[in-house]
Amino acid sequence: MVRPLFARMLHDGSPLFEEKVVDPDGLRLAVRRLAEGPYREDGDAQLLEVLDLHFAAQAFL
């Protein structure tokens, strides 16, 4: 599942937070909402994009 990946990202930090590309508080709220309800393609797909960007940024550091 992706929740452990988001938890690690929120705990350890991310270049996306440092560069203000992603708001960590907004991400935290979105992950919490996802845990409480079903996945919605129209809004939750952006969370997967955040993971893609996070891993891509880490690969170049």
Predicted model as a PDB file, atoms N, CA, C, CB and O in Angstrom, pLDDT in the B-factor column:
MODEL        1                                                                  
ATOM      1  N   MET A   1       0.838  -1.192   0.000  1.00 67.00           N  
ATOM      2  CA  MET A   1       0.000   0.000   0.000  1.00 67.00           C  
ATOM      3  C   MET A   1       0.878   1.248   0.000  1.00 67.00           C  
ATOM      4  CB  MET A   1      -0.951   0.002   1.219  1.00 67.00           C  
ATOM      5  O   MET A   1       2.059   1.178   0.339  1.00 67.00           O  
ATOM      6  N   VAL A   2       0.315   2.363  -0.372  1.00 80.00           N  
ATOM      7  CA  VAL A   2       1.094   3.596  -0.466  1.00 80.00           C  
ATOM      8  C   VAL A   2       1.172   4.374   0.844  1.00 80.00           C  
ATOM      9  CB  VAL A   2       0.509   4.475  -1.525  1.00 80.00           C  
ATOM     10  O   VAL A   2       2.008   5.268   0.980  1.00 80.00           O  
ATOM     11  N   ARG A   3       0.334   4.055   1.785  1.00 83.00           N  
ATOM     12  CA  ARG A   3       0.353   4.817   3.041  1.00 83.00           C  
ATOM     13  C   ARG A   3       1.703   4.777   3.747  1.00 83.00           C  
ATOM     14  CB  ARG A   3      -0.708   4.293   3.972  1.00 83.00           C  
ATOM     15  O   ARG A   3       2.137   5.809   4.257  1.00 83.00           O  
ATOM     16  N   PRO A   4       2.391   3.630   3.801  1.00 89.00           N  
ATOM     17  CA  PRO A   4       3.722   3.644   4.417  1.00 89.00           C  
ATOM     18  C   PRO A   4       4.721   4.526   3.661  1.00 89.00           C  
ATOM     19  CB  PRO A   4       4.262   2.230   4.500  1.00 89.00           C  
ATOM     20  O   PRO A   4       5.611   5.122   4.268  1.00 89.00           O  
ATOM     21  N   LEU A   5       4.571   4.604   2.357  1.00 91.00           N  
ATOM     22  CA  LEU A   5       5.455   5.469   1.579  1.00 91.00           C  
ATOM     23  C   LEU A   5       5.214   6.938   1.916  1.00 91.00           C  
ATOM     24  CB  LEU A   5       5.254   5.231   0.077  1.00 91.00           C  
ATOM     25  O   LEU A   5       6.161   7.708   2.075  1.00 91.00           O  
ATOM     26  N   PHE A   6       3.949   7.319   2.024  1.00 92.00           N  
ATOM     27  CA  PHE A   6       3.634   8.691   2.408  1.00 92.00           C  
ATOM     28  C   PHE A   6       4.086   8.974   3.838  1.00 92.00           C  
ATOM     29  CB  PHE A   6       2.132   8.954   2.265  1.00 92.00           C  
ATOM     30  O   PHE A   6       4.597  10.057   4.125  1.00 92.00           O  
ATOM     31  N   ALA A   7       3.902   8.017   4.723  1.00 92.00           N  
ATOM     32  CA  ALA A   7       4.329   8.213   6.113  1.00 92.00           C  
ATOM     33  C   ALA A   7       5.833   8.453   6.176  1.00 92.00           C  
ATOM     34  CB  ALA A   7       3.946   6.993   6.980  1.00 92.00           C  
ATOM     35  O   ALA A   7       6.292   9.334   6.903  1.00 92.00           O  
ATOM     36  N   ARG A   8       6.597   7.674   5.421  1.00 93.00           N  
ATOM     37  CA  ARG A   8       8.056   7.852   5.409  1.00 93.00           C  
ATOM     38  C   ARG A   8       8.415   9.206   4.806  1.00 93.00           C  
ATOM     39  CB  ARG A   8       8.744   6.711   4.612  1.00 93.00           C  
ATOM     40  O   ARG A   8       9.298   9.901   5.309  1.00 93.00           O  
ATOM     41  N   MET A   9       7.735   9.573   3.740  1.00 95.00           N  
ATOM     42  CA  MET A   9       7.979  10.857   3.089  1.00 95.00           C  
ATOM     43  C   MET A   9       7.695  12.014   4.049  1.00 95.00           C  
ATOM     44  CB  MET A   9       7.116  10.990   1.823  1.00 95.00           C  
ATOM     45  O   MET A   9       8.475  12.962   4.136  1.00 95.00           O  
ATOM     46  N   LEU A  10       6.575  11.930   4.766  1.00 95.00           N  
ATOM     47  CA  LEU A  10       6.211  12.989   5.710  1.00 95.00           C  
ATOM     48  C   LEU A  10       7.154  13.010   6.913  1.00 95.00           C  
ATOM     49  CB  LEU A  10       4.761  12.806   6.182  1.00 95.00           C  
ATOM     50  O   LEU A  10       7.436  14.078   7.455  1.00 95.00           O  
ATOM     51  N   HIS A  11       7.637  11.865   7.329  1.00 96.00           N  
ATOM     52  CA  HIS A  11       8.552  11.798   8.473  1.00 96.00           C  
ATOM     53  C   HIS A  11       9.962  12.252   8.107  1.00 96.00           C  
ATOM     54  CB  HIS A  11       8.597  10.379   9.023  1.00 96.00           C  
ATOM     55  O   HIS A  11      10.576  13.042   8.824  1.00 96.00           O  
ATOM     56  N   ASP A  12      10.470  11.742   6.978  1.00 95.00           N  
ATOM     57  CA  ASP A  12      11.859  12.004   6.585  1.00 95.00           C  
ATOM     58  C   ASP A  12      12.034  13.288   5.791  1.00 95.00           C  
ATOM     59  CB  ASP A  12      12.381  10.856   5.777  1.00 95.00           C  
ATOM     60  O   ASP A  12      13.149  13.796   5.666  1.00 95.00           O  
ATOM     61  N   GLY A  13      10.948  13.812   5.259  1.00 94.00           N  
ATOM     62  CA  GLY A  13      11.030  15.009   4.431  1.00 94.00           C  
ATOM     63  C   GLY A  13      11.131  14.653   2.958  1.00 94.00           C  
ATOM     64  O   GLY A  13      11.257  13.484   2.593  1.00 94.00           O  
ATOM     65  N   SER A  14      11.075  15.666   2.129  1.00 95.00           N  
ATOM     66  CA  SER A  14      11.109  15.488   0.693  1.00 95.00           C  
ATOM     67  C   SER A  14      11.617  16.764   0.044  1.00 95.00           C  
ATOM     68  CB  SER A  14       9.717  15.109   0.149  1.00 95.00           C  
ATOM     69  O   SER A  14      11.333  17.860   0.529  1.00 95.00           O  
ATOM     70  N   PRO A  15      12.364  16.637  -1.042  1.00 94.00           N  
ATOM     71  CA  PRO A  15      12.745  17.839  -1.792  1.00 94.00           C  
ATOM     72  C   PRO A  15      11.517  18.628  -2.271  1.00 94.00           C  
ATOM     73  CB  PRO A  15      13.617  17.452  -2.994  1.00 94.00           C  
ATOM     74  O   PRO A  15      11.591  19.839  -2.480  1.00 94.00           O  
ATOM     75  N   LEU A  16      10.397  17.930  -2.441  1.00 95.00           N  
ATOM     76  CA  LEU A  16       9.173  18.609  -2.869  1.00 95.00           C  
ATOM     77  C   LEU A  16       8.678  19.581  -1.809  1.00 95.00           C  
ATOM     78  CB  LEU A  16       8.083  17.590  -3.188  1.00 95.00           C  
ATOM     79  O   LEU A  16       8.108  20.622  -2.136  1.00 95.00           O  
ATOM     80  N   PHE A  17       8.892  19.249  -0.549  1.00 96.00           N  
ATOM     81  CA  PHE A  17       8.507  20.152   0.541  1.00 96.00           C  
ATOM     82  C   PHE A  17       9.465  21.333   0.592  1.00 96.00           C  
ATOM     83  CB  PHE A  17       8.493  19.407   1.902  1.00 96.00           C  
ATOM     84  O   PHE A  17       9.046  22.482   0.737  1.00 96.00           O  
ATOM     85  N   GLU A  18      10.751  21.040   0.470  1.00 94.00           N  
ATOM     86  CA  GLU A  18      11.777  22.081   0.558  1.00 94.00           C  
ATOM     87  C   GLU A  18      11.612  23.122  -0.544  1.00 94.00           C  
ATOM     88  CB  GLU A  18      13.171  21.460   0.481  1.00 94.00           C  
ATOM     89  O   GLU A  18      11.819  24.314  -0.315  1.00 94.00           O  
ATOM     90  N   GLU A  19      11.241  22.674  -1.730  1.00 93.00           N  
ATOM     91  CA  GLU A  19      11.072  23.585  -2.873  1.00 93.00           C  
ATOM     92  C   GLU A  19       9.648  24.132  -2.977  1.00 93.00           C  
ATOM     93  CB  GLU A  19      11.439  22.869  -4.169  1.00 93.00           C  
ATOM     94  O   GLU A  19       9.315  24.849  -3.921  1.00 93.00           O  
ATOM     95  N   LYS A  20       8.819  23.786  -2.004  1.00 96.00           N  
ATOM     96  CA  LYS A  20       7.433  24.260  -1.933  1.00 96.00           C  
ATOM     97  C   LYS A  20       6.590  23.841  -3.147  1.00 96.00           C  
ATOM     98  CB  LYS A  20       7.419  25.771  -1.808  1.00 96.00           C  
ATOM     99  O   LYS A  20       5.683  24.557  -3.570  1.00 96.00           O  
ATOM    100  N   VAL A  21       6.914  22.667  -3.690  1.00 95.00           N  
ATOM    101  CA  VAL A  21       6.116  22.097  -4.774  1.00 95.00           C  
ATOM    102  C   VAL A  21       4.888  21.406  -4.190  1.00 95.00           C  
ATOM    103  CB  VAL A  21       6.957  21.100  -5.617  1.00 95.00           C  
ATOM    104  O   VAL A  21       3.811  21.409  -4.788  1.00 95.00           O  
ATOM    105  N   VAL A  22       5.072  20.811  -3.004  1.00 96.00           N  
ATOM    106  CA  VAL A  22       3.992  20.116  -2.310  1.00 96.00           C  
ATOM    107  C   VAL A  22       3.940  20.630  -0.884  1.00 96.00           C  
ATOM    108  CB  VAL A  22       4.193  18.568  -2.343  1.00 96.00           C  
ATOM    109  O   VAL A  22       4.971  20.745  -0.221  1.00 96.00           O  
ATOM    110  N   ASP A  23       2.757  20.935  -0.418  1.00 97.00           N  
ATOM    111  CA  ASP A  23       2.551  21.358   0.966  1.00 97.00           C  
ATOM    112  C   ASP A  23       2.417  20.106   1.841  1.00 97.00           C  
ATOM    113  CB  ASP A  23       1.282  22.278   1.097  1.00 97.00           C  
ATOM    114  O   ASP A  23       1.480  19.331   1.650  1.00 97.00           O  
ATOM    115  N   PRO A  24       3.329  19.892   2.793  1.00 96.00           N  
ATOM    116  CA  PRO A  24       3.240  18.680   3.605  1.00 96.00           C  
ATOM    117  C   PRO A  24       1.949  18.579   4.413  1.00 96.00           C  
ATOM    118  CB  PRO A  24       4.411  18.615   4.537  1.00 96.00           C  
ATOM    119  O   PRO A  24       1.435  17.479   4.614  1.00 96.00           O  
ATOM    120  N   ASP A  25       1.422  19.701   4.874  1.00 97.00           N  
ATOM    121  CA  ASP A  25       0.164  19.657   5.624  1.00 97.00           C  
ATOM    122  C   ASP A  25      -0.996  19.246   4.716  1.00 97.00           C  
ATOM    123  CB  ASP A  25      -0.126  21.027   6.271  1.00 97.00           C  
ATOM    124  O   ASP A  25      -1.869  18.480   5.125  1.00 97.00           O  
ATOM    125  N   GLY A  26      -1.003  19.748   3.508  1.00 94.00           N  
ATOM    126  CA  GLY A  26      -2.031  19.355   2.550  1.00 94.00           C  
ATOM    127  C   GLY A  26      -1.925  17.882   2.187  1.00 94.00           C  
ATOM    128  O   GLY A  26      -2.934  17.193   2.037  1.00 94.00           O  
ATOM    129  N   LEU A  27      -0.691  17.407   2.046  1.00 94.00           N  
ATOM    130  CA  LEU A  27      -0.486  15.989   1.758  1.00 94.00           C  
ATOM    131  C   LEU A  27      -0.968  15.136   2.914  1.00 94.00           C  
ATOM    132  CB  LEU A  27       0.991  15.703   1.469  1.00 94.00           C  
ATOM    133  O   LEU A  27      -1.611  14.107   2.707  1.00 94.00           O  
ATOM    134  N   ARG A  28      -0.662  15.556   4.127  1.00 94.00           N  
ATOM    135  CA  ARG A  28      -1.095  14.823   5.323  1.00 94.00           C  
ATOM    136  C   ARG A  28      -2.620  14.711   5.363  1.00 94.00           C  
ATOM    137  CB  ARG A  28      -0.578  15.520   6.603  1.00 94.00           C  
ATOM    138  O   ARG A  28      -3.158  13.643   5.657  1.00 94.00           O  
ATOM    139  N   LEU A  29      -3.310  15.808   5.068  1.00 93.00           N  
ATOM    140  CA  LEU A  29      -4.776  15.798   5.053  1.00 93.00           C  
ATOM    141  C   LEU A  29      -5.321  14.881   3.952  1.00 93.00           C  
ATOM    142  CB  LEU A  29      -5.313  17.223   4.862  1.00 93.00           C  
ATOM    143  O   LEU A  29      -6.288  14.151   4.168  1.00 93.00           O  
ATOM    144  N   ALA A  30      -4.702  14.924   2.784  1.00 90.00           N  
ATOM    145  CA  ALA A  30      -5.159  14.080   1.673  1.00 90.00           C  
ATOM    146  C   ALA A  30      -4.963  12.605   1.990  1.00 90.00           C  
ATOM    147  CB  ALA A  30      -4.415  14.440   0.382  1.00 90.00           C  
ATOM    148  O   ALA A  30      -5.825  11.784   1.676  1.00 90.00           O  
ATOM    149  N   VAL A  31      -3.843  12.262   2.606  1.00 89.00           N  
ATOM    150  CA  VAL A  31      -3.587  10.866   2.970  1.00 89.00           C  
ATOM    151  C   VAL A  31      -4.583  10.411   4.028  1.00 89.00           C  
ATOM    152  CB  VAL A  31      -2.140  10.689   3.483  1.00 89.00           C  
ATOM    153  O   VAL A  31      -5.072   9.283   3.972  1.00 89.00           O  
ATOM    154  N   ARG A  32      -4.886  11.272   4.984  1.00 90.00           N  
ATOM    155  CA  ARG A  32      -5.870  10.939   6.020  1.00 90.00           C  
ATOM    156  C   ARG A  32      -7.245  10.711   5.402  1.00 90.00           C  
ATOM    157  CB  ARG A  32      -5.943  12.057   7.078  1.00 90.00           C  
ATOM    158  O   ARG A  32      -7.943   9.766   5.770  1.00 90.00           O  
ATOM    159  N   ARG A  33      -7.637  11.577   4.459  1.00 87.00           N  
ATOM    160  CA  ARG A  33      -8.930  11.419   3.804  1.00 87.00           C  
ATOM    161  C   ARG A  33      -8.978  10.109   3.017  1.00 87.00           C  
ATOM    162  CB  ARG A  33      -9.212  12.611   2.875  1.00 87.00           C  
ATOM    163  O   ARG A  33      -9.998   9.420   3.001  1.00 87.00           O  
ATOM    164  N   LEU A  34      -7.875   9.779   2.371  1.00 83.00           N  
ATOM    165  CA  LEU A  34      -7.816   8.534   1.612  1.00 83.00           C  
ATOM    166  C   LEU A  34      -7.969   7.329   2.535  1.00 83.00           C  
ATOM    167  CB  LEU A  34      -6.497   8.441   0.834  1.00 83.00           C  
ATOM    168  O   LEU A  34      -8.589   6.335   2.158  1.00 83.00           O  
ATOM    169  N   ALA A  35      -7.421   7.410   3.717  1.00 84.00           N  
ATOM    170  CA  ALA A  35      -7.518   6.302   4.677  1.00 84.00           C  
ATOM    171  C   ALA A  35      -8.946   6.125   5.185  1.00 84.00           C  
ATOM    172  CB  ALA A  35      -6.572   6.539   5.858  1.00 84.00           C  
ATOM    173  O   ALA A  35      -9.331   5.031   5.598  1.00 84.00           O  
ATOM    174  N   GLU A  36      -9.723   7.192   5.154  1.00 87.00           N  
ATOM    175  CA  GLU A  36     -11.083   7.149   5.694  1.00 87.00           C  
ATOM    176  C   GLU A  36     -12.146   6.830   4.650  1.00 87.00           C  
ATOM    177  CB  GLU A  36     -11.407   8.459   6.338  1.00 87.00           C  
ATOM    178  O   GLU A  36     -13.287   6.527   5.000  1.00 87.00           O  
ATOM    179  N   GLY A  37     -11.780   6.896   3.369  1.00 82.00           N  
ATOM    180  CA  GLY A  37     -12.783   6.674   2.338  1.00 82.00           C  
ATOM    181  C   GLY A  37     -12.192   5.948   1.151  1.00 82.00           C  
ATOM    182  O   GLY A  37     -11.002   5.631   1.138  1.00 82.00           O  
ATOM    183  N   PRO A  38     -13.016   5.685   0.155  1.00 84.00           N  
ATOM    184  CA  PRO A  38     -12.542   4.950  -1.027  1.00 84.00           C  
ATOM    185  C   PRO A  38     -11.672   5.844  -1.918  1.00 84.00           C  
ATOM    186  CB  PRO A  38     -13.740   4.403  -1.836  1.00 84.00           C  
ATOM    187  O   PRO A  38     -11.756   7.072  -1.873  1.00 84.00           O  
ATOM    188  N   TYR A  39     -10.847   5.198  -2.713  1.00 82.00           N  
ATOM    189  CA  TYR A  39     -10.020   5.884  -3.701  1.00 82.00           C  
ATOM    190  C   TYR A  39     -10.915   6.491  -4.768  1.00 82.00           C  
ATOM    191  CB  TYR A  39      -8.989   4.916  -4.336  1.00 82.00           C  
ATOM    192  O   TYR A  39     -11.834   5.844  -5.272  1.00 82.00           O  
ATOM    193  N   ARG A  40     -10.632   7.745  -5.104  1.00 84.00           N  
ATOM    194  CA  ARG A  40     -11.379   8.440  -6.160  1.00 84.00           C  
ATOM    195  C   ARG A  40     -10.385   8.871  -7.233  1.00 84.00           C  
ATOM    196  CB  ARG A  40     -12.170   9.682  -5.588  1.00 84.00           C  
ATOM    197  O   ARG A  40      -9.462   9.638  -6.961  1.00 84.00           O  
ATOM    198  N   GLU A  41     -10.573   8.387  -8.421  1.00 85.00           N  
ATOM    199  CA  GLU A  41      -9.649   8.699  -9.514  1.00 85.00           C  
ATOM    200  C   GLU A  41      -9.563  10.198  -9.781  1.00 85.00           C  
ATOM    201  CB  GLU A  41     -10.077   7.977 -10.781  1.00 85.00           C  
ATOM    202  O   GLU A  41      -8.490  10.707 -10.105  1.00 85.00           O  
ATOM    203  N   ASP A  42     -10.677  10.906  -9.650  1.00 84.00           N  
ATOM    204  CA  ASP A  42     -10.702  12.328  -9.988  1.00 84.00           C  
ATOM    205  C   ASP A  42      -9.905  13.208  -9.029  1.00 84.00           C  
ATOM    206  CB  ASP A  42     -12.115  12.802 -10.025  1.00 84.00           C  
ATOM    207  O   ASP A  42      -9.563  14.332  -9.396  1.00 84.00           O  
ATOM    208  N   GLY A  43      -9.600  12.754  -7.837  1.00 77.00           N  
ATOM    209  CA  GLY A  43      -8.829  13.580  -6.911  1.00 77.00           C  
ATOM    210  C   GLY A  43      -7.623  12.876  -6.348  1.00 77.00           C  
ATOM    211  O   GLY A  43      -6.605  13.512  -6.075  1.00 77.00           O  
ATOM    212  N   ASP A  44      -7.715  11.601  -6.172  1.00 84.00           N  
ATOM    213  CA  ASP A  44      -6.639  10.862  -5.502  1.00 84.00           C  
ATOM    214  C   ASP A  44      -5.494  10.494  -6.431  1.00 84.00           C  
ATOM    215  CB  ASP A  44      -7.191   9.611  -4.883  1.00 84.00           C  
ATOM    216  O   ASP A  44      -4.406  10.171  -5.955  1.00 84.00           O  
ATOM    217  N   ALA A  45      -5.703  10.534  -7.733  1.00 87.00           N  
ATOM    218  CA  ALA A  45      -4.633  10.210  -8.670  1.00 87.00           C  
ATOM    219  C   ALA A  45      -3.460  11.177  -8.508  1.00 87.00           C  
ATOM    220  CB  ALA A  45      -5.157  10.243 -10.114  1.00 87.00           C  
ATOM    221  O   ALA A  45      -2.317  10.825  -8.796  1.00 87.00           O  
ATOM    222  N   GLN A  46      -3.743  12.380  -8.054  1.00 90.00           N  
ATOM    223  CA  GLN A  46      -2.670  13.355  -7.826  1.00 90.00           C  
ATOM    224  C   GLN A  46      -1.720  12.888  -6.734  1.00 90.00           C  
ATOM    225  CB  GLN A  46      -3.257  14.717  -7.454  1.00 90.00           C  
ATOM    226  O   GLN A  46      -0.542  13.245  -6.750  1.00 90.00           O  
ATOM    227  N   LEU A  47      -2.204  12.104  -5.796  1.00 90.00           N  
ATOM    228  CA  LEU A  47      -1.321  11.575  -4.754  1.00 90.00           C  
ATOM    229  C   LEU A  47      -0.270  10.648  -5.351  1.00 90.00           C  
ATOM    230  CB  LEU A  47      -2.135  10.830  -3.685  1.00 90.00           C  
ATOM    231  O   LEU A  47       0.877  10.638  -4.905  1.00 90.00           O  
ATOM    232  N   LEU A  48      -0.652   9.879  -6.345  1.00 89.00           N  
ATOM    233  CA  LEU A  48       0.314   9.006  -7.008  1.00 89.00           C  
ATOM    234  C   LEU A  48       1.343   9.830  -7.776  1.00 89.00           C  
ATOM    235  CB  LEU A  48      -0.402   8.031  -7.956  1.00 89.00           C  
ATOM    236  O   LEU A  48       2.511   9.449  -7.851  1.00 89.00           O  
ATOM    237  N   GLU A  49       0.920  10.947  -8.342  1.00 93.00           N  
ATOM    238  CA  GLU A  49       1.857  11.845  -9.016  1.00 93.00           C  
ATOM    239  C   GLU A  49       2.861  12.422  -8.026  1.00 93.00           C  
ATOM    240  CB  GLU A  49       1.102  12.978  -9.726  1.00 93.00           C  
ATOM    241  O   GLU A  49       4.031  12.600  -8.363  1.00 93.00           O  
ATOM    242  N   VAL A  50       2.420  12.713  -6.821  1.00 94.00           N  
ATOM    243  CA  VAL A  50       3.327  13.218  -5.786  1.00 94.00           C  
ATOM    244  C   VAL A  50       4.408  12.183  -5.496  1.00 94.00           C  
ATOM    245  CB  VAL A  50       2.549  13.566  -4.489  1.00 94.00           C  
ATOM    246  O   VAL A  50       5.583  12.529  -5.378  1.00 94.00           O  
ATOM    247  N   LEU A  51       4.019  10.926  -5.381  1.00 92.00           N  
ATOM    248  CA  LEU A  51       5.019   9.876  -5.155  1.00 92.00           C  
ATOM    249  C   LEU A  51       6.000   9.796  -6.316  1.00 92.00           C  
ATOM    250  CB  LEU A  51       4.334   8.516  -4.953  1.00 92.00           C  
ATOM    251  O   LEU A  51       7.207   9.685  -6.100  1.00 92.00           O  
ATOM    252  N   ASP A  52       5.497   9.851  -7.540  1.00 94.00           N  
ATOM    253  CA  ASP A  52       6.376   9.813  -8.709  1.00 94.00           C  
ATOM    254  C   ASP A  52       7.385  10.956  -8.674  1.00 94.00           C  
ATOM    255  CB  ASP A  52       5.553   9.878 -10.000  1.00 94.00           C  
ATOM    256  O   ASP A  52       8.576  10.744  -8.899  1.00 94.00           O  
ATOM    257  N   LEU A  53       6.915  12.149  -8.398  1.00 95.00           N  
ATOM    258  CA  LEU A  53       7.803  13.311  -8.326  1.00 95.00           C  
ATOM    259  C   LEU A  53       8.810  13.187  -7.193  1.00 95.00           C  
ATOM    260  CB  LEU A  53       6.991  14.583  -8.151  1.00 95.00           C  
ATOM    261  O   LEU A  53       9.977  13.544  -7.351  1.00 95.00           O  
ATOM    262  N   HIS A  54       8.363  12.685  -6.058  1.00 94.00           N  
ATOM    263  CA  HIS A  54       9.245  12.519  -4.897  1.00 94.00           C  
ATOM    264  C   HIS A  54      10.386  11.559  -5.221  1.00 94.00           C  
ATOM    265  CB  HIS A  54       8.447  12.005  -3.679  1.00 94.00           C  
ATOM    266  O   HIS A  54      11.549  11.861  -4.953  1.00 94.00           O  
ATOM    267  N   PHE A  55      10.059  10.420  -5.790  1.00 93.00           N  
ATOM    268  CA  PHE A  55      11.100   9.429  -6.106  1.00 93.00           C  
ATOM    269  C   PHE A  55      12.020   9.933  -7.217  1.00 93.00           C  
ATOM    270  CB  PHE A  55      10.460   8.089  -6.523  1.00 93.00           C  
ATOM    271  O   PHE A  55      13.222   9.667  -7.190  1.00 93.00           O  
ATOM    272  N   ALA A  56      11.477  10.648  -8.179  1.00 95.00           N  
ATOM    273  CA  ALA A  56      12.320  11.213  -9.236  1.00 95.00           C  
ATOM    274  C   ALA A  56      13.287  12.249  -8.660  1.00 95.00           C  
ATOM    275  CB  ALA A  56      11.449  11.853 -10.338  1.00 95.00           C  
ATOM    276  O   ALA A  56      14.463  12.271  -9.023  1.00 95.00           O  
ATOM    277  N   ALA A  57      12.797  13.099  -7.773  1.00 94.00           N  
ATOM    278  CA  ALA A  57      13.675  14.114  -7.157  1.00 94.00           C  
ATOM    279  C   ALA A  57      14.760  13.443  -6.319  1.00 94.00           C  
ATOM    280  CB  ALA A  57      12.852  15.093  -6.276  1.00 94.00           C  
ATOM    281  O   ALA A  57      15.914  13.868  -6.353  1.00 94.00           O  
ATOM    282  N   GLN A  58      14.410  12.419  -5.582  1.00 91.00           N  
ATOM    283  CA  GLN A  58      15.407  11.713  -4.774  1.00 91.00           C  
ATOM    284  C   GLN A  58      16.461  11.049  -5.647  1.00 91.00           C  
ATOM    285  CB  GLN A  58      14.731  10.667  -3.890  1.00 91.00           C  
ATOM    286  O   GLN A  58      17.631  10.995  -5.269  1.00 91.00           O  
ATOM    287  N   ALA A  59      16.068  10.551  -6.791  1.00 93.00           N  
ATOM    288  CA  ALA A  59      17.017   9.866  -7.677  1.00 93.00           C  
ATOM    289  C   ALA A  59      18.086  10.810  -8.191  1.00 93.00           C  
ATOM    290  CB  ALA A  59      16.286   9.235  -8.850  1.00 93.00           C  
ATOM    291  O   ALA A  59      19.197  10.375  -8.498  1.00 93.00           O  
ATOM    292  N   PHE A  60      17.771  12.098  -8.292  1.00 89.00           N  
ATOM    293  CA  PHE A  60      18.725  13.057  -8.811  1.00 89.00           C  
ATOM    294  C   PHE A  60      19.528  13.771  -7.733  1.00 89.00           C  
ATOM    295  CB  PHE A  60      18.014  14.059  -9.637  1.00 89.00           C  
ATOM    296  O   PHE A  60      20.372  14.610  -8.046  1.00 89.00           O  
ATOM    297  N   LEU A  61      19.284  13.457  -6.498  1.00 82.00           N  
ATOM    298  CA  LEU A  61      20.047  14.106  -5.404  1.00 82.00           C  
ATOM    299  C   LEU A  61      21.234  13.248  -4.984  1.00 82.00           C  
ATOM    300  CB  LEU A  61      19.133  14.370  -4.179  1.00 82.00           C  
ATOM    301  O   LEU A  61      21.984  13.629  -4.086  1.00 82.00           O  
TER     302      LEU A  61                                                      
ENDMDL                                                                          
END                                                                             
